[in-house]
Amino acid sequence: MRRKTRTVLVGGGGITGLTAALALARAGFRVELFEQAEGFETVGAGLQVSPNALAVLDQLDLAHRVKAVATAPSAIQVMSASSGRQIVAIPLGTHATERYGRPYLVVHRADLQQVLASACADNPDIHLHMESRLDDVATHANGVTALVRQGTAMNEFTGLALVGADGVRSRLRELHFEAGPPIYSGLTAWRALISAELLAGKGSGGGNTESTQLWLAPNAHAITYPVRGGRYLNVVVITRAPLEAQSASDSDGAGEVKAAVRNWAPSFTALLDHKARWTRWPLYKAPRLRRWCDGPVALAGDAAHAMLPFAAQGAAMGIEDAAVLADCLRRAGDTGEEAGTALAQYEQARRTRVARAAQLARTNRLIYHLPPPMSWARDIGMTVLGGKCLLARQDWLYRWTPKKLEDPY
Ligand SMILES: Cc1cc2nc3c(=O)[nH]c(=O)nc-3n(C[C@H](O)[C@H](O)[C@H](O)COP(=O)(O)OP(=O)(O)OC[C@H]3O[C@@H](n4cnc5c(N)ncnc54)[C@H](O)[C@@H]3O)c2cc1C
């Protein structure tokens, strides 16, 4: 057993940062992870975890823990928001498991983060620093030194490399990569959790807790799926909204969502009769970056490539990044320069795939939000293709698996 003397610093304890910490520890590093928040998120909404993301969690021996808090929907029912009729059903469930070797899951974001955070807390090679804000970095021959604000103190930490997983508003990206601020997409996501008990009580439509439903309308769409063992239905409505019209506090989220879906079928709008807290989430993209790495400093996840959620791949790409960068760093020597070369390989390995996922999200945005008469052609096209064929078109995405790691140190 080799002693872990090489340290990697990770800025940000979201899904990407936590997965990166676990992958790095497994690849033989000590990890210092800095998260600015006091604790990990306990609120929030749902997340679809596709088989490619689950493959990484599997490699980290966490798939069983994720499965225990997740649901495997039987299908994605694509619905017409105007008629309330199903356009096509894309089979998931056992069909996805047979096709990709792993299920397609849906989970509450906080439940996934909790699985990752507790695995980090249990790992003696990972040191989690909460209430610790990464403020600045300097690179040198031995790697990188980070300046971290911890309460009123400013502390320095040194490592072979630093991974910036500090999200779409990444400070590291702005400081070290001279990038502009995130770009507002013109779209807002409204999110709510509706109790399955309430849904059952009222017997309303649109409240399917067996499958995922994707509702398509002109300039808007919604997605619903079960989370927390089917106890809640996660509902997300994405509409156009000018940024300036969005106040920070939304006293009447439900009112705004109702107005946005007023022409939709009753089988969907009935969902809004249930008491729920609707939260607004303006959607941003990361600015285009010339590079994600600079010597021993690399960006990962949303910090590098935040994309719109139309392909449900933002977190999945961050999870994949984590596995690839840990694998590249594992092969590096002990100098900052060698770490830099390894991180450049990471970027090279990831760029094309991430760009393809982001392109899929942009294409889906166009397709989902088509107005009539183009939407009629879309609906006919989807029906003719059929659910199995629509799923097979994503094989390149869902079939991805990380390289096999050598045995842990
Ligand atoms: C409506 C919606 C639906 C989505 N659905 C899906 C889906 O179904 N599937 C999917 O794969 N993806 C989905 N995504 C995308 C996914 O949520 C993101 O891609 C993912 O959460 C990004 O994770 P991250 O760790 O890279 O960034 P973040 O989650 O933003 O985490 C960054 C962390 O860094 C911390 N931080 C920030 N600055 C600092 C600093 N200076 N120092 C220390 N810590 C700092 C923050 O507090 C935060 O904890 C969705 C997104 C939206 C908006």
The ligand as a Tripos MOL2 file, in Angstrom:
@<TRIPOS>MOLECULE
LIG
   53    58     1     0     0
SMALL
NO_CHARGES

@<TRIPOS>ATOM
      1 C1        -34.0150   22.9250  -13.9820 C.3       1 LIG1
      2 C2        -32.7920   22.0920  -14.0750 C.ar      1 LIG1
      3 C3        -32.9130   20.7260  -14.2590 C.ar      1 LIG1
      4 C4        -31.7510   19.9280  -14.3890 C.ar      1 LIG1
      5 N1        -31.9030   18.6000  -14.5830 N.ar      1 LIG1
      6 C5        -30.8040   17.8230  -14.7420 C.ar      1 LIG1
      7 C6        -30.9260   16.4290  -14.9180 C.ar      1 LIG1
      8 O1        -32.0330   15.8970  -14.9190 O.2       1 LIG1
      9 N2        -29.8000   15.6840  -15.0710 N.ar      1 LIG1
     10 C7        -28.5560   16.2510  -15.0660 C.ar      1 LIG1
     11 O2        -27.5520   15.5260  -15.2370 O.2       1 LIG1
     12 N3        -28.4040   17.5860  -14.8750 N.ar      1 LIG1
     13 C8        -29.4870   18.3750  -14.7090 C.ar      1 LIG1
     14 N4        -29.3530   19.7100  -14.4940 N.ar      1 LIG1
     15 C9        -27.9910   20.2930  -14.4650 C.3       1 LIG1
     16 C10       -27.3670   20.0970  -13.0950 C.3       1 LIG1
     17 O3        -28.1990   20.5770  -12.0930 O.3       1 LIG1
     18 C11       -26.0300   20.8320  -13.0350 C.3       1 LIG1
     19 O4        -25.3100   20.6090  -14.2230 O.3       1 LIG1
     20 C12       -25.2000   20.3240  -11.8620 C.3       1 LIG1
     21 O5        -25.9170   20.4460  -10.6590 O.3       1 LIG1
     22 C13       -23.8800   21.0870  -11.7850 C.3       1 LIG1
     23 O6        -23.1540   20.6140  -10.6930 O.3       1 LIG1
     24 P1        -21.7710   21.3070  -10.2860 P.3       1 LIG1
     25 O7        -21.3060   20.5880   -9.0920 O.co2     1 LIG1
     26 O8        -20.8920   21.3910  -11.4810 O.co2     1 LIG1
     27 O9        -22.1700   22.7950   -9.9250 O.3       1 LIG1
     28 P2        -23.0680   23.3170   -8.7000 P.3       1 LIG1
     29 O10       -24.1840   22.3980   -8.4300 O.co2     1 LIG1
     30 O11       -23.4230   24.7260   -9.0220 O.co2     1 LIG1
     31 O12       -22.0940   23.2790   -7.4570 O.3       1 LIG1
     32 C14       -21.1060   24.2560   -7.2590 C.3       1 LIG1
     33 C15       -20.7580   24.2730   -5.7820 C.3       1 LIG1
     34 O13       -19.6370   25.1360   -5.5840 O.3       1 LIG1
     35 C16       -19.8590   25.9640   -4.4700 C.3       1 LIG1
     36 N5        -19.0500   27.1710   -4.6870 N.ar      1 LIG1
     37 C17       -19.2670   28.1700   -5.5710 C.ar      1 LIG1
     38 N6        -18.2760   29.0760   -5.5220 N.ar      1 LIG1
     39 C18       -17.4090   28.6350   -4.5740 C.ar      1 LIG1
     40 C19       -16.1690   29.1340   -4.0680 C.ar      1 LIG1
     41 N7        -15.6170   30.2680   -4.5410 N.pl3     1 LIG1
     42 N8        -15.5540   28.4280   -3.0940 N.ar      1 LIG1
     43 C20       -16.0930   27.2730   -2.6040 C.ar      1 LIG1
     44 N9        -17.2690   26.7650   -3.0430 N.ar      1 LIG1
     45 C21       -17.9110   27.4310   -4.0240 C.ar      1 LIG1
     46 C22       -21.3650   26.1920   -4.4660 C.3       1 LIG1
     47 O14       -21.8270   26.5560   -3.1910 O.3       1 LIG1
     48 C23       -21.8680   24.8200   -4.9120 C.3       1 LIG1
     49 O15       -22.0620   23.9560   -3.8160 O.3       1 LIG1
     50 C24       -30.4730   20.5230  -14.3310 C.ar      1 LIG1
     51 C25       -30.3610   21.8960  -14.1210 C.ar      1 LIG1
     52 C26       -31.4980   22.6700  -13.9840 C.ar      1 LIG1
     53 C27       -31.3380   24.1370  -13.7620 C.3       1 LIG1
@<TRIPOS>BOND
     1     1     2 1
     2     2     3 ar
     3     2    52 ar
     4     3     4 ar
     5     4     5 ar
     6     4    50 ar
     7     5     6 ar
     8     6     7 ar
     9     6    13 1
    10     7     8 2
    11     7     9 ar
    12     9    10 ar
    13    10    11 2
    14    10    12 ar
    15    12    13 ar
    16    13    14 ar
    17    14    15 1
    18    14    50 ar
    19    15    16 1
    20    16    17 1
    21    16    18 1
    22    18    19 1
    23    18    20 1
    24    20    21 1
    25    20    22 1
    26    22    23 1
    27    23    24 1
    28    24    25 2
    29    24    26 1
    30    24    27 1
    31    27    28 1
    32    28    29 2
    33    28    30 1
    34    28    31 1
    35    31    32 1
    36    32    33 1
    37    33    34 1
    38    33    48 1
    39    34    35 1
    40    35    36 1
    41    35    46 1
    42    36    37 ar
    43    36    45 ar
    44    37    38 ar
    45    38    39 ar
    46    39    40 ar
    47    39    45 ar
    48    40    41 1
    49    40    42 ar
    50    42    43 ar
    51    43    44 ar
    52    44    45 ar
    53    46    47 1
    54    46    48 1
    55    48    49 1
    56    50    51 ar
    57    51    52 ar
    58    52    53 1
@<TRIPOS>SUBSTRUCTURE
     1 LIG1         1 GROUP 0 **** ****
